[in-house]
Amino acid sequence: MKARQCAKMRELREALVATGILTLDEQSKVLGLSRSTTWTILNGSHKASGLSAAIIDRMLAAPRLPPLVRAKIHEYIEEKTAGLYSGNRSALRKFTARLSVARAARDPSLTSTARGFRR
């Protein structure tokens, strides 16, 4: 499962490079993260549980995020909420709930039934 997450982070890095965002400084600005957090994520050395809902929310809220990179993040969310990176149902429920709350806070137009990725 860790290898699958690392592969998705490589895809994220490749999407950044494909859109012309080559340096760590540029990548961190586009993702809306610090340099150290960006480096940790893109080099596959993030914690075993993967990206947190807070980090994902910060990336999706970044105004300069290219569509290809946004699509990779959404793929990661779909795969993580489907349980491809962890078999722990409790952790998946917590992740989904936190992601839903973060998305709702960012977009008040979401209704209670449309929030998050419920599975």
All heavy atoms as an XYZ file, in Angstrom:
916
protein
N       0.818     -1.194      0.000
C       0.000      0.000      0.000
C       0.859      1.255      0.000
O       0.516      2.217     -0.664
C      -0.944     -0.014      1.194
C      -2.041     -1.026      1.067
S      -3.211     -0.870      2.397
C      -3.768     -2.550      2.488
N       1.940      1.232      0.739
C       2.853      2.380      0.773
C       3.433      2.624     -0.621
O       3.547      3.773     -1.054
C       3.962      2.116      1.799
C       5.058      3.154      1.832
C       4.642      4.401      2.531
C       5.873      5.283      2.705
N       5.564      6.601      3.097
N       3.745      1.549     -1.344
C       4.297      1.694     -2.694
C       3.294      2.363     -3.621
O       3.667      3.187     -4.467
C       4.699      0.329     -3.239
N       2.011      2.049     -3.459
C       0.970      2.660     -4.286
C       0.872      4.155     -4.006
O       0.736      4.962     -4.915
C      -0.363      1.974     -4.022
C      -1.470      2.499     -4.919
C      -2.731      1.733     -4.721
N      -2.563      0.428     -5.337
C      -3.468     -0.533     -5.301
N      -4.594     -0.360     -4.660
N      -3.257     -1.681     -5.889
N       0.956      4.534     -2.729
C       0.930      5.956     -2.373
C       2.142      6.679     -2.950
O       2.022      7.785     -3.469
C       0.906      6.136     -0.858
C      -0.460      5.984     -0.259
C      -0.447      6.268      1.225
O       0.498      5.937      1.928
N      -1.509      6.873      1.705
N       3.293      6.058     -2.854
C       4.509      6.676     -3.397
C       4.386      6.861     -4.904
O       4.826      7.875     -5.448
C       5.734      5.835     -3.058
S       6.190      5.922     -1.315
N       3.781      5.892     -5.579
C       3.578      5.998     -7.026
C       2.665      7.179     -7.351
O       2.900      7.920     -8.319
C       2.997      4.704     -7.577
N       1.644      7.386     -6.545
C       0.727      8.513     -6.783
C       1.445      9.838     -6.545
O       1.230     10.805     -7.276
C      -0.501      8.399     -5.876
C      -1.567      9.429     -6.133
C      -2.029      9.495     -7.586
C      -2.904      8.327     -7.962
N      -3.401      8.429     -9.353
N       2.335      9.890     -5.565
C       3.090     11.116     -5.316
C       4.064     11.376     -6.473
O       4.295     12.531     -6.838
C       3.842     11.050     -3.986
C       2.928     11.013     -2.754
S       1.734     12.351     -2.675
C       0.223     11.508     -3.113
N       4.621     10.311     -7.061
C       5.469     10.480     -8.248
C       4.641     11.065     -9.393
O       5.103     11.937    -10.128
C       6.090      9.150     -8.679
C       7.362      8.803     -7.942
C       8.108      7.651     -8.597
N       7.304      6.442     -8.728
C       7.119      5.534     -7.779
N       7.693      5.689     -6.605
N       6.385      4.462     -7.994
N       3.401     10.583     -9.540
C       2.516     11.114    -10.572
C       2.241     12.601    -10.335
O       2.176     13.380    -11.286
C       1.194     10.348    -10.607
C       1.300      8.953    -11.150
C      -0.026      8.212    -11.123
O      -1.092      8.886    -11.147
O      -0.013      6.979    -11.077
N       2.077     12.968     -9.084
C       1.856     14.374     -8.734
C       3.074     15.207     -9.138
O       2.939     16.268     -9.754
C       1.566     14.507     -7.242
C       1.289     15.900     -6.701
C       0.020     16.476     -7.313
C       1.154     15.859     -5.192
N       4.267     14.718     -8.805
C       5.500     15.424     -9.168
C       5.638     15.514    -10.689
O       5.973     16.568    -11.236
C       6.724     14.713     -8.572
C       8.033     15.442     -8.854
C       9.243     14.789     -8.218
N       9.401     13.416     -8.649
C       9.409     12.352     -7.836
N       9.287     12.505     -6.546
N       9.565     11.142     -8.310
N       5.330     14.423    -11.396
C       5.409     14.418    -12.860
C       4.411     15.406    -13.468
O       4.703     16.048    -14.482
C       5.171     13.009    -13.397
C       6.306     12.057    -13.080
C       5.947     10.590    -13.282
O       4.816     10.288    -13.725
O       6.812      9.741    -12.993
N       3.233     15.543    -12.862
C       2.239     16.495    -13.348
C       2.746     17.923    -13.180
O       2.545     18.773    -14.062
C       0.907     16.304    -12.611
N       3.409     18.193    -12.070
C       3.987     19.520    -11.853
C       5.047     19.812    -12.909
O       5.059     20.891    -13.508
C       4.592     19.624    -10.447
C       3.602     19.732     -9.297
C       4.286     19.403     -7.970
C       2.974     21.111     -9.250
N       5.924     18.853    -13.159
C       6.989     19.033    -14.144
C       6.389     19.196    -15.544
O       6.817     20.049    -16.321
C       7.989     17.854    -14.083
C       8.966     17.890    -15.251
C       8.742     17.875    -12.756
N       5.362     18.404    -15.858
C       4.721     18.478    -17.172
C       4.089     19.838    -17.427
O       3.984     20.269    -18.577
C       3.673     17.379    -17.310
N       3.692     20.520    -16.366
C       3.095     21.852    -16.521
C       4.139     22.954    -16.409
O       3.783     24.132    -16.346
C       1.967     22.079    -15.494
O       2.469     21.900    -14.177
C       0.807     21.130    -15.738
N       5.414     22.574    -16.375
C       6.491     23.562    -16.378
C       6.907     24.057    -15.013
O       7.658     25.030    -14.906
N       6.450     23.403    -13.967
C       6.801     23.811    -12.603
C       7.917     22.885    -12.143
O       7.667     21.765    -11.702
C       5.563     23.744    -11.697
C       4.463     24.632    -12.285
C       5.916     24.172    -10.281
C       3.095     24.326    -11.768
N       9.151     23.367    -12.270
C      10.306     22.494    -12.121
C      11.013     22.564    -10.775
O      11.465     21.553    -10.263
C      11.318     22.797    -13.235
C      10.766     22.745    -14.667
C      11.828     23.173    -15.655
C      10.244     21.361    -14.988
N      11.137     23.743    -10.205
C      11.925     23.876     -8.977
C      11.055     23.670     -7.739
O       9.834     23.845     -7.780
C      12.589     25.267     -8.888
O      11.578     26.250     -8.700
C      13.412     25.572    -10.137
N      11.711     23.311     -6.660
C      11.015     23.107     -5.394
C      10.316     24.389     -4.942
O       9.188     24.336     -4.442
C      11.983     22.614     -4.317
C      11.383     22.309     -2.953
C      10.328     21.211     -3.050
C      12.473     21.914     -1.969
N      10.962     25.525     -5.141
C      10.338     26.807     -4.769
C       9.032     27.018     -5.538
O       8.015     27.369     -4.952
C      11.280     27.988     -5.050
C      12.360     28.132     -3.999
O      12.151     27.672     -2.857
O      13.413     28.703     -4.319
N       9.075     26.812     -6.849
C       7.868     26.966     -7.664
C       6.795     25.965     -7.248
O       5.617     26.309     -7.131
C       8.193     26.753     -9.147
C       9.073     27.809     -9.771
C       9.523     27.419    -11.169
O       9.696     26.210    -11.457
O       9.693     28.327    -11.995
N       7.207     24.719     -7.044
C       6.261     23.664     -6.677
C       5.580     23.970     -5.356
O       4.366     23.815     -5.221
C       6.983     22.311     -6.639
C       7.423     21.850     -7.998
C       8.404     20.695     -7.956
O       8.989     20.376     -6.915
N       8.599     20.043     -9.094
N       6.348     24.435     -4.380
C       5.753     24.731     -3.071
C       4.776     25.893     -3.162
O       3.710     25.869     -2.541
C       6.835     24.998     -2.020
O       7.575     26.147     -2.335
N       5.100     26.901     -3.964
C       4.183     28.039     -4.129
C       2.897     27.609     -4.816
O       1.805     28.005     -4.401
C       4.867     29.159     -4.913
C       5.898     29.895     -4.103
C       6.605     30.949     -4.922
C       7.729     31.567     -4.093
N       8.611     32.407     -4.896
N       3.010     26.803     -5.854
C       1.828     26.360     -6.596
C       0.948     25.459     -5.734
O      -0.282     25.528     -5.799
C       2.259     25.638     -7.900
C       1.112     24.870     -8.515
C       2.808     26.645     -8.891
N       1.566     24.618     -4.904
C       0.803     23.717     -4.042
C       0.274     24.412     -2.786
O      -0.574     23.858     -2.086
C       1.658     22.516     -3.633
C       2.017     21.537     -4.750
C       2.991     20.477     -4.233
C       0.775     20.891     -5.343
N       0.790     25.595     -2.477
C       0.352     26.302     -1.282
C       0.902     25.695     -0.003
O       0.279     25.783      1.058
N       2.087     25.075     -0.108
C       2.705     24.398      1.036
C       4.100     24.965      1.277
O       4.658     25.640      0.414
C       2.818     22.891      0.761
C       1.531     22.150      0.430
C       1.849     20.720     -0.002
C       0.585     22.159      1.607
N       4.660     24.646      2.429
C       6.042     25.045      2.703
C       6.981     24.195      1.846
O       6.604     23.126      1.341
C       6.373     24.847      4.179
O       6.417     23.464      4.479
N       8.207     24.672      1.711
C       9.200     23.918      0.930
C       9.446     22.535      1.525
O       9.525     21.547      0.804
C      10.531     24.684      0.879
C      10.545     25.846     -0.072
C      11.864     26.630      0.040
N      13.055     25.821      0.196
C      13.832     25.408     -0.805
N      13.551     25.755     -2.034
N      14.909     24.672     -0.572
N       9.571     22.467      2.843
C       9.881     21.181      3.471
C       8.724     20.179      3.308
O       8.960     19.002      3.046
C      10.230     21.362      4.949
O       9.141     21.919      5.652
N       7.499     20.651      3.449
C       6.349     19.770      3.267
C       6.271     19.296      1.821
O       6.039     18.119      1.548
C       5.045     20.486      3.669
O       5.151     20.874      5.038
C       3.836     19.599      3.477
N       6.496     20.216      0.893
C       6.478     19.860     -0.533
C       7.542     18.822     -0.835
O       7.275     17.823     -1.509
C       6.684     21.115     -1.400
O       5.644     22.047     -1.102
C       6.670     20.785     -2.878
N       8.751     19.049     -0.323
C       9.843     18.108     -0.569
C       9.496     16.730     -0.017
O       9.701     15.710     -0.683
C      11.138     18.625      0.069
C      12.324     17.786     -0.281
C      13.150     17.948     -1.357
C      12.801     16.638      0.428
N      14.107     16.963     -1.357
C      13.917     16.151     -0.266
C      12.388     15.982      1.582
C      14.628     15.040      0.151
C      13.099     14.869      2.002
C      14.210     14.410      1.293
N       8.954     16.684      1.188
C       8.602     15.410      1.822
C       7.559     14.669      0.999
O       7.676     13.453      0.770
C       8.075     15.647      3.250
O       9.108     16.275      4.012
C       7.676     14.359      3.922
N       6.549     15.367      0.530
C       5.485     14.740     -0.247
C       6.006     14.252     -1.592
O       5.790     13.096     -1.980
C       4.312     15.721     -0.457
C       3.595     15.967      0.875
C       3.339     15.205     -1.510
C       2.613     17.121      0.840
N       6.689     15.110     -2.323
C       7.108     14.774     -3.682
C       8.239     13.761     -3.736
O       8.445     13.132     -4.772
C       7.492     16.045     -4.443
C       6.353     17.048     -4.635
C       6.846     18.255     -5.412
C       5.151     16.407     -5.304
N       8.945     13.567     -2.630
C      10.005     12.565     -2.595
C       9.541     11.263     -1.961
O      10.344     10.373     -1.704
C      11.240     13.112     -1.890
C      11.959     14.095     -2.778
O      12.424     13.729     -3.839
N      11.985     15.342     -2.377
N       8.249     11.159     -1.693
C       7.684      9.900     -1.219
C       8.069      9.523      0.192
O       7.948      8.364      0.568
N       8.518     10.477      0.981
C       8.910     10.140      2.354
C       7.893     10.642      3.366
O       8.209     10.812      4.533
C      10.294     10.707      2.658
O      10.328     12.094      2.441
N       6.651     10.856      2.905
C       5.604     11.274      3.830
C       5.233     10.104      4.731
O       5.574      8.956      4.454
C       4.383     11.805      3.067
C       3.807     10.829      2.112
N       4.402     10.536      0.900
C       2.717     10.041      2.188
C       3.683      9.633      0.277
N       2.669      9.309      1.029
N       4.511     10.400      5.782
C       4.186      9.360      6.756
C       3.381      8.242      6.117
O       2.762      8.407      5.073
C       3.438      9.965      7.943
C       2.149     10.660      7.575
C       1.568     11.352      8.786
C       0.264     12.033      8.412
N      -0.334     12.693      9.533
N       3.397      7.091      6.742
C       2.772      5.893      6.186
C       1.280      6.055      5.939
O       0.719      5.428      5.048
C       3.021      4.705      7.117
N       0.626      6.927      6.694
C      -0.811      7.106      6.520
C      -1.150      7.997      5.328
O      -2.314      8.163      4.992
C      -1.433      7.677      7.795
O      -0.870      8.938      8.081
N      -0.150      8.576      4.701
C      -0.381      9.392      3.522
C      -0.667     10.838      3.839
O      -0.405     11.313      4.930
N      -1.222     11.521      2.869
C      -1.512     12.936      3.012
C      -2.728     13.141      3.898
O      -3.728     12.453      3.758
C      -1.776     13.563      1.649
C      -0.661     13.439      0.618
C      -1.083     14.083     -0.689
C       0.618     14.061      1.129
N      -2.633     14.113      4.781
C      -3.757     14.411      5.664
C      -4.794     15.237      4.912
O      -4.511     15.856      3.885
C      -3.275     15.191      6.887
O      -2.869     16.492      6.501
N      -5.990     15.272      5.459
C      -7.058     16.073      4.871
C      -6.675     17.552      4.875
O      -6.989     18.283      3.928
C      -8.363     15.850      5.630
N      -5.979     17.996      5.900
C      -5.566     19.402      5.985
C      -4.588     19.766      4.870
O      -4.708     20.831      4.254
C      -4.943     19.691      7.346
N      -3.638     18.888      4.582
C      -2.670     19.136      3.508
C      -3.385     19.142      2.161
O      -3.152     20.008      1.320
C      -1.539     18.085      3.527
C      -0.677     18.252      4.776
C      -0.697     18.155      2.258
C       0.138     19.528      4.829
N      -4.270     18.191      1.964
C      -5.027     18.129      0.712
C      -5.852     19.398      0.543
O      -5.892     19.983     -0.540
C      -5.911     16.869      0.678
C      -5.024     15.626      0.552
C      -6.917     16.936     -0.459
C      -5.754     14.321      0.733
N      -6.491     19.837      1.614
C      -7.304     21.045      1.546
C      -6.446     22.254      1.183
O      -6.850     23.076      0.357
C      -8.014     21.278      2.883
C      -8.953     22.458      2.822
O      -9.807     22.492      1.915
O      -8.832     23.353      3.683
N      -5.265     22.362      1.770
C      -4.373     23.479      1.452
C      -3.964     23.448     -0.019
O      -3.915     24.493     -0.676
C      -3.144     23.450      2.353
C      -3.475     23.934      3.764
C      -2.368     23.766      4.759
N      -1.067     24.261      4.325
C       0.072     23.917      4.908
N       0.069     23.088      5.936
N       1.200     24.393      4.484
N      -3.679     22.259     -0.539
C      -3.288     22.163     -1.945
C      -4.450     22.546     -2.863
O      -4.272     23.303     -3.818
C      -2.779     20.757     -2.269
C      -1.440     20.447     -1.642
S      -0.667     18.927     -2.250
C      -1.772     17.675     -1.650
N      -5.640     22.033     -2.580
C      -6.791     22.324     -3.432
C      -7.215     23.795     -3.355
O      -7.821     24.314     -4.289
C      -7.963     21.416     -3.077
C      -7.772     19.942     -3.422
C      -8.951     19.122     -2.929
C      -7.564     19.749     -4.923
N      -6.894     24.450     -2.251
C      -7.232     25.861     -2.090
C      -6.221     26.792     -2.766
O      -6.477     27.984     -2.884
C      -7.340     26.210     -0.607
N      -5.100     26.246     -3.204
C      -4.059     27.065     -3.832
C      -4.579     27.637     -5.151
O      -5.022     26.890     -6.029
C      -2.804     26.233     -4.073
N      -4.539     28.954     -5.309
C      -5.135     29.586     -6.491
C      -4.418     29.290     -7.811
O      -5.038     29.313     -8.865
C      -5.084     31.081     -6.172
C      -4.036     31.227     -5.128
C      -4.006     29.932     -4.371
N      -3.129     28.976     -7.767
C      -2.360     28.743     -8.998
C      -2.215     27.270     -9.341
O      -1.419     26.911    -10.208
C      -0.972     29.372     -8.856
C      -1.013     30.889     -8.745
C       0.358     31.524     -8.594
N       1.388     30.880     -9.383
C       2.665     30.799     -9.030
N       3.078     31.334     -7.900
N       3.552     30.213     -9.805
N      -2.982     26.408     -8.709
C      -2.856     24.967     -8.922
C      -3.309     24.597    -10.336
O      -4.463     24.834    -10.706
C      -3.704     24.218     -7.890
C      -3.464     22.724     -7.771
C      -2.059     22.445     -7.229
C      -4.498     22.108     -6.840
N      -2.410     24.020    -11.156
C      -2.782     23.655    -12.526
C      -3.835     22.536    -12.542
O      -3.858     21.683    -11.652
C      -1.463     23.149    -13.127
C      -0.393     23.678    -12.240
C      -1.002     23.780    -10.880
N      -4.687     22.519    -13.549
C      -5.744     21.502    -13.640
C      -5.222     20.062    -13.603
O      -5.842     19.200    -12.977
C      -6.421     21.805    -14.979
C      -6.129     23.241    -15.242
C      -4.788     23.507    -14.622
N      -4.097     19.797    -14.251
C      -3.543     18.440    -14.255
C      -3.147     18.008    -12.845
O      -3.402     16.877    -12.436
C      -2.327     18.365    -15.197
C      -1.626     17.013    -15.303
C      -2.590     15.946    -15.811
C      -0.409     17.123    -16.218
N      -2.566     18.914    -12.087
C      -2.161     18.615    -10.706
C      -3.402     18.444     -9.836
O      -3.480     17.514     -9.022
C      -1.232     19.725    -10.157
C      -0.873     19.471     -8.707
C       0.022     19.842    -11.023
N      -4.391     19.309    -10.024
C      -5.654     19.191     -9.281
C      -6.300     17.822     -9.547
O      -6.797     17.167     -8.638
C      -6.598     20.327     -9.683
C      -7.880     20.374     -8.876
C      -8.712     21.602     -9.241
N      -7.996     22.852     -9.010
C      -7.909     23.452     -7.824
N      -8.496     22.935     -6.776
N      -7.250     24.583     -7.696
N      -6.250     17.376    -10.792
C      -6.819     16.071    -11.150
C      -6.092     14.937    -10.416
O      -6.734     13.990     -9.943
C      -6.757     15.867    -12.661
N      -4.779     15.030    -10.307
C      -4.004     14.000     -9.589
C      -4.367     13.979     -8.109
O      -4.456     12.914     -7.499
C      -2.494     14.227     -9.754
C      -1.986     13.940    -11.135
C      -2.178     12.498    -11.501
C      -1.782     12.234    -12.931
N      -2.123     10.873    -13.349
N      -4.595     15.146     -7.537
C      -4.993     15.213     -6.133
C      -6.370     14.577     -5.951
O      -6.601     13.811     -5.012
C      -4.961     16.663     -5.613
C      -3.523     17.192     -5.625
C      -5.564     16.756     -4.211
C      -3.411     18.688     -5.411
N      -7.277     14.855     -6.869
C      -8.607     14.249     -6.793
C      -8.544     12.729     -6.971
O      -9.276     11.994     -6.306
C      -9.557     14.884     -7.807
C     -10.071     16.221     -7.365
N     -10.985     16.368     -6.351
C      -9.770     17.476     -7.780
C     -11.239     17.644     -6.166
N     -10.504     18.345     -7.012
N      -7.652     12.254     -7.833
C      -7.449     10.809     -7.982
C      -6.980     10.215     -6.651
O      -7.441      9.150     -6.242
C      -6.417     10.509     -9.066
C      -6.908     10.705    -10.472
C      -5.794     10.509    -11.492
O      -4.742      9.901    -11.162
O      -5.970     10.966    -12.633
N      -6.039     10.906     -6.009
C      -5.535     10.439     -4.715
C      -6.673     10.354     -3.695
O      -6.798      9.362     -2.974
C      -4.428     11.381     -4.208
C      -3.905     10.992     -2.842
C      -2.941     10.000     -2.715
C      -4.400     11.593     -1.684
C      -2.464      9.628     -1.465
C      -3.930     11.222     -0.437
C      -2.962     10.240     -0.326
O      -2.514      9.863      0.907
N      -7.513     11.384     -3.655
C      -8.642     11.386     -2.719
C      -9.558     10.195     -2.992
O      -9.955      9.476     -2.071
C      -9.433     12.707     -2.816
C      -8.592     13.872     -2.313
C     -10.742     12.615     -2.025
C      -9.184     15.240     -2.651
N      -9.903      9.988     -4.247
C     -10.790      8.877     -4.621
C     -10.182      7.535     -4.197
O     -10.866      6.689     -3.632
C     -11.052      8.876     -6.127
C     -11.975      9.975     -6.581
C     -13.400      9.789     -6.090
O     -13.854      8.635     -5.961
O     -14.046     10.805     -5.817
N      -8.899      7.351     -4.481
C      -8.235      6.095     -4.139
C      -8.128      5.905     -2.632
O      -8.338      4.805     -2.126
C      -6.863      6.034     -4.805
C      -6.951      5.913     -6.318
C      -5.621      6.026     -7.020
O      -4.567      6.149     -6.340
O      -5.616      5.986     -8.264
N      -7.800      6.976     -1.922
C      -7.670      6.870     -0.469
C      -9.017      6.577      0.181
O      -9.111      5.731      1.073
C      -7.048      8.137      0.128
C      -6.773      7.996      1.622
C      -5.824      9.024      2.136
C      -5.598      8.807      3.628
N      -4.489      9.573      4.137
N     -10.066      7.266     -0.251
C     -11.385      7.033      0.349
C     -11.951      5.675     -0.051
O     -12.821      5.146      0.637
C     -12.388      8.150     -0.009
O     -12.490      8.256     -1.421
C     -11.963      9.472      0.597
N     -11.456      5.103     -1.144
C     -11.877      3.760     -1.554
C     -11.122      2.680     -0.780
O     -11.422      1.489     -0.919
C     -11.664      3.580     -3.054
N     -10.141      3.083      0.022
C      -9.405      2.131      0.840
C      -8.204      1.503      0.172
O      -7.670      0.504      0.654
N      -7.732      2.078     -0.932
C      -6.590      1.492     -1.640
C      -5.263      1.678     -0.919
O      -4.305      0.985     -1.211
C      -6.494      2.082     -3.049
C      -7.661      1.770     -3.975
C      -7.450      2.430     -5.326
C      -7.840      0.277     -4.140
N      -5.206      2.608      0.020
C      -3.958      2.878      0.727
C      -3.975      2.395      2.169
O      -2.958      2.446      2.845
C      -3.644      4.377      0.720
C      -3.575      4.976     -0.659
C      -4.211      6.165     -0.949
C      -2.865      4.356     -1.685
C      -4.142      6.731     -2.212
C      -2.803      4.904     -2.953
C      -3.435      6.093     -3.207
O      -3.369      6.648     -4.456
N      -5.118      1.948      2.641
C      -5.214      1.498      4.025
C      -6.435      0.608      4.184
O      -7.466      0.845      3.564
C      -5.345      2.701      4.965
O      -5.668      2.271      6.264
N      -6.311     -0.381      5.034
C      -7.445     -1.241      5.303
C      -8.173     -0.850      6.579
O      -9.155     -1.476      6.953
N      -7.720      0.188      7.243
C      -8.276      0.604      8.515
C      -9.518      1.465      8.274
O      -9.423      2.639      7.935
C      -7.212      1.389      9.294
C      -7.663      1.797     10.667
O      -8.853      1.945     10.928
N      -6.704      1.995     11.546
N     -10.687      0.888      8.462
C     -11.945      1.596      8.194
C     -12.126      2.821      9.091
O     -12.634      3.843      8.655
C     -13.126      0.652      8.348
C     -13.191     -0.378      7.257
C     -14.468     -1.208      7.407
N     -14.494     -2.290      6.479
C     -15.051     -2.219      5.273
N     -15.608     -1.100      4.879
N     -15.040     -3.258      4.471
N     -11.708      2.715     10.327
C     -11.843      3.840     11.247
C     -11.033      5.039     10.759
O     -11.518      6.168     10.752
C     -11.394      3.431     12.644
O     -11.400      4.531     13.509
N      -9.806      4.795     10.337
C      -8.955      5.870      9.831
C      -9.547      6.468      8.558
O      -9.497      7.691      8.357
C      -7.543      5.356      9.567
N     -10.126      5.629      7.712
C     -10.743      6.128      6.480
C     -11.945      7.016      6.780
O     -12.143      8.044      6.142
C     -11.171      4.966      5.577
C     -10.052      4.199      4.900
C     -10.616      3.005      4.127
C      -9.268      5.102      3.969
N     -12.750      6.614      7.761
C     -13.907      7.434      8.145
C     -13.449      8.785      8.678
O     -14.026      9.822      8.345
C     -14.764      6.704      9.184
C     -15.723      5.697      8.578
C     -16.754      5.240      9.593
N     -16.168      4.604     10.755
C     -15.867      3.314     10.858
N     -16.105      2.509      9.856
N     -15.336      2.829     11.952
N     -12.410      8.787      9.514
C     -11.892     10.045     10.065
C     -11.347     10.942      8.956
O     -11.603     12.148      8.936
C     -10.800      9.778     11.094
C     -11.318      9.217     12.391
C     -10.179      8.931     13.343
C     -10.693      8.275     14.614
N      -9.595      7.915     15.515
N     -10.596     10.346      8.027
C     -10.044     11.112      6.910
C     -11.179     11.735      6.093
O     -11.155     12.928      5.788
C      -9.185     10.207      6.017
C      -8.786     10.857      4.723
C      -7.741     11.776      4.680
C      -9.447     10.559      3.538
C      -7.377     12.380      3.491
C      -9.088     11.164      2.348
C      -8.043     12.063      2.318
N     -12.169     10.934      5.760
C     -13.294     11.415      4.953
C     -14.054     12.512      5.672
O     -14.419     13.519      5.069
C     -14.237     10.252      4.597
O     -13.481      9.236      3.922
C     -15.360     10.704      3.696
N     -14.266     12.347      6.965
C     -14.981     13.367      7.739
C     -14.186     14.668      7.778
O     -14.750     15.755      7.592
C     -15.250     12.863      9.152
N     -12.881     14.583      8.006
C     -12.051     15.790      8.060
C     -11.998     16.481      6.699
O     -12.049     17.705      6.611
C     -10.644     15.447      8.529
C     -10.594     15.117      9.995
C      -9.188     14.810     10.461
N      -9.201     14.491     11.864
C      -8.589     13.449     12.389
N      -7.897     12.622     11.628
N      -8.650     13.222     13.680
N     -11.899     15.684      5.654
C     -11.875     16.253      4.315
C     -13.210     16.926      4.005
O     -13.253     18.017      3.452
C     -11.575     15.160      3.286
C     -11.318     15.631      1.865
C     -10.099     16.527      1.801
C     -11.135     14.438      0.954
N     -14.289     16.303      4.408
C     -15.622     16.866      4.177
C     -15.788     18.195      4.909
O     -16.318     19.155      4.351
C     -16.697     15.891      4.646
O     -16.630     14.702      3.918
N     -15.343     18.252      6.144
C     -15.452     19.479      6.938
C     -14.612     20.578      6.302
O     -15.055     21.714      6.175
C     -15.030     19.229      8.403
C     -14.852     20.521      9.155
C     -16.050     18.338      9.084
N     -13.405     20.251      5.883
C     -12.519     21.241      5.274
C     -13.113     21.760      3.972
O     -13.091     22.959      3.708
C     -11.142     20.635      5.028
N     -13.668     20.875      3.164
C     -14.269     21.295      1.898
C     -15.497     22.157      2.149
O     -15.722     23.133      1.450
C     -14.639     20.078      1.056
C     -13.416     19.348      0.527
C     -13.781     18.178     -0.345
N     -14.413     18.673     -1.548
C     -15.474     18.104     -2.112
N     -16.010     17.034     -1.589
N     -16.000     18.604     -3.204
N     -16.303     21.793      3.126
C     -17.513     22.563      3.433
C     -17.155     23.957      3.945
O     -17.823     24.930      3.613
C     -18.365     21.822      4.452
N     -16.096     24.038      4.735
C     -15.676     25.342      5.256
C     -15.195     26.246      4.128
O     -15.405     27.453      4.145
C     -14.569     25.160      6.285
N     -14.567     25.648      3.125
C     -14.052     26.410      1.997
C     -15.168     26.785      1.013
O     -15.116     27.806      0.368
C     -12.967     25.605      1.292
C     -12.172     26.396      0.295
C     -11.005     25.609     -0.305
N     -11.465     24.518     -1.140
C     -11.326     23.231     -0.857
N     -10.725     22.849      0.242
N     -11.769     22.298     -1.661
N     -16.198     25.913      0.917
C     -17.275     26.139     -0.040
C     -18.622     25.996      0.658
O     -19.196     24.920      0.711
C     -17.160     25.133     -1.193
C     -18.172     25.392     -2.298
O     -18.997     26.310     -2.164
O     -18.133     24.652     -3.292
N     -19.156     27.083      1.206
C     -20.406     27.024      1.965
C     -21.614     26.600      1.134
O     -22.650     26.265      1.670
C     -20.604     28.441      2.496
C     -19.377     29.192      2.165
C     -18.583     28.411      1.191
N     -21.495     26.603     -0.194
C     -22.624     26.205     -1.029
C     -22.865     24.698     -0.997
O     -23.895     24.230     -1.470
C     -22.405     26.668     -2.473
O     -21.348     25.940     -3.058
N     -21.908     23.949     -0.452
C     -22.103     22.503     -0.355
C     -23.196     22.203      0.662
O     -23.205     22.728      1.755
C     -20.810     21.800      0.075
C     -19.663     21.797     -0.938
C     -18.420     21.219     -0.298
C     -20.035     21.026     -2.178
N     -24.094     21.333      0.298
C     -25.146     20.936      1.229
C     -24.640     19.797      2.080
O     -23.624     19.188      1.781
C     -26.401     20.485      0.465
O     -26.072     19.313     -0.270
C     -26.906     21.566     -0.466
N     -25.376     19.468      3.111
C     -24.936     18.390      4.001
C     -24.883     17.048      3.282
O     -24.125     16.171      3.653
C     -25.849     18.299      5.219
O     -27.167     18.015      4.809
N     -25.666     16.855      2.230
C     -25.634     15.583      1.506
C     -24.572     15.562      0.428
O     -24.184     14.505     -0.032
C     -27.001     15.292      0.852
O     -27.320     16.390     -0.008
C     -28.075     15.102      1.890
N     -24.093     16.726      0.015
C     -23.098     16.775     -1.045
C     -21.679     16.914     -0.519
O     -20.751     16.947     -1.291
C     -23.396     17.949     -1.985
N     -21.498     17.001      0.767
C     -20.175     17.207      1.332
C     -19.338     15.946      1.265
O     -19.781     14.884      1.659
C     -20.268     17.642      2.787
C     -20.780     19.026      2.936
C     -20.798     19.413      4.382
N     -21.405     20.717      4.501
C     -21.997     21.143      5.577
N     -22.056     20.408      6.644
N     -22.527     22.336      5.586
N     -18.108     16.106      0.806
C     -17.122     15.056      0.894
C     -17.377     13.874     -0.010
O     -18.198     13.885     -0.903
N     -16.631     12.832      0.252
C     -16.694     11.595     -0.484
C     -17.196     10.521      0.449
O     -16.423      9.819      1.078
C     -15.310     11.217     -1.027
C     -14.777     12.220     -2.013
C     -14.003     13.277     -1.589
C     -15.087     12.107     -3.338
C     -13.516     14.187     -2.494
C     -14.604     13.013     -4.258
C     -13.822     14.065     -3.828
N     -18.452     10.400      0.587
C     -19.032      9.427      1.518
C     -19.064      8.064      0.856
O     -19.504      7.906     -0.260
C     -20.444      9.855      1.899
C     -20.461     11.263      2.405
C     -21.123     11.336      3.689
N     -21.134     12.751      4.045
C     -20.963     13.159      5.251
N     -20.800     12.329      6.207
N     -20.975     14.438      5.506
N     -18.628      7.068      1.583
C     -18.618      5.683      1.078
C     -19.088      4.765      2.158
O     -18.857      4.929      3.281
C     -17.221      5.287      0.651
C     -16.776      6.189     -0.463
C     -15.953      5.450     -1.416
N     -15.560      6.441     -2.390
C     -15.605      6.253     -3.664
N     -15.991      5.139     -4.154
N     -15.248      7.181     -4.494
